[in-house]
Amino acid sequence: MVVSDMPSADLVRIAEELSGMLRAEAQRRQGFRDSLMPEEKAEFINGVAVFHSPATLRHTIARQNLTTLLRSWIIPRRLGTILDEKALCGFQRNDYEPDIVYFAAERAMQFSPDQKLFPVPDLIVEVLSPSTQANDRGVKFDDYARSGVREYWIVDPAAEKVEIYMQVKETFERIETGPPSRLRSHLLKGLEFNTGAIFNPEAALSEGTRLARLEP
């Protein structure tokens, strides 16, 4: 049966049921936000609070190194704000704490020092782990694309690889970033560095210093 053939009483009932479900979900979401502790890494996904276990050393090193590299490019050029791990971002239905987020300068200027909830970022980086990769490639991938995230990086610390996706008409298209040994952003024009630096702290410091010294 198509919607046009459905009795009007059924349409009203279905609408009321959906409205009630959404109200209940909104209440649970607000309760999640109110109860979230600073030391917790958690997300609200499709009506359910998801709490994450501590990250592995490999995961943490990749996140820290990539944050260093991005900050080395973004901060000297005053391109905006880069935050890692504990920035809670509110989407239409879900709340996420991506590993790294970037907000362009015109949006970042509106943030207050005490801000705890952030809007949809311009760029998101997720570092894969066995417990999160299904969401990173599934519900998050789709939600990020539909919600206007302009660029999405998926970092695989085990394989030491990075995938970069660009938002095109509410979906993501994988973009070529050059040779496998080099990473290039389309959103952050001019940013290019050795992919291996993400997985090597000494290389990250060296590449970060080089990026910071390049002409704006």
Buried (B, 14 or more C-beta within 10 A) or exposed (E): EEEEEEEEEEEEEEEEEEEEEEEEBEEBBEEBBEEBEEEEBBBBBEBEBBEEEEBBEBBBBBBBBBBBBBBBBBEEBEBBBBBBBEBBBBBEBBBBBBBBBBBBEEBBEEEEEEEEEBBBBBBBBBBBBEEBBEBBBEBBBEBBBBBEBBBBBBBBBEEBBBBBBBBEEEEBEEBEBEEEEEBBBBBBEEBBBBBBBBBBEEBBBBBBEBBBEEEE
